[in-house]
Structure formats: C-alpha cells, structure tokens
Amino acid sequence: MKGLRVLELSDALNVDSSDLLAVCAILKIKASSRLSMLSFEECKKINDYYENEI
C-alpha cells in the first residue's frame, strides 16, 4: 500500500474532504479529488498541519 486516499485521510482526521483538499493546495500537494492517493509522507505533512492549527 502506497498511502491513503484523500477520502480515507479526511475520515481519519474527522475533517471534510473539501477542507483537506484546500490544505493540500496550501501545502502544494497534488491532490485534485477525494479519490487522489496521498503518500505516507504527504499524510504526515497534512496531519502535522492540522496539529499545529489546533
């Protein structure tokens, strides 16, 4: 397994997938839809972003 889909990560983080796609754009991660695959490194960056926002 290479990583998670945007949809799966948004469920895990309990955030809306459209919000997660916006965070991907902020972090310059190429994800265009809920079904886009994210690497584990990208998932970690996104998770770190949300932890720092709280």
N, C-alpha and C positions, 0 to 999 in steps of 0.2 A: 504494500500500500504506500502510495507516494504522499499522501496528506489527507486533507478533508475538503469537502465541497463547502462553498460559502454557506449554503443552507444548513449543513451539519454544524459548522462552527457557530453560526448565529443561534442555533438551538442550544448548543453547549454554553454559550455566553449569555443566553437569555436576552438577546437583542434582536431587533427587526433586521431582516436580511438587507433591506434597502439602506439602513443605517450602517451596516457592516460594509456594504459596497462603497458608501461615502468615505468610510475610514480607509478602505483600500486605496481610493483615489488620493486621499491626503498623504498616505504613506508611499504612494507611487507603486502600488502593487497592481499588476494587470489582472483584473477580475471584472468581467463585463456582465455576468448574470449570476443568479442564485446557484446555478449548476457548475460554475467555474471551479476548477481544482486549485487548492492552495497547498503549497509545500508546508512541511512542518516548521521550517524557518519563518515563513510568512505568517503562519498561525501564531507563532511565538511573538512576532512583532505586533500583531494585532492585539493579542492578549495583553502584552505589556502596555500598549497604548491605552486600553480600557482600564487597566490597573492604575495608571498614572492619572487618569481623568477623574477617578473617584476620590 
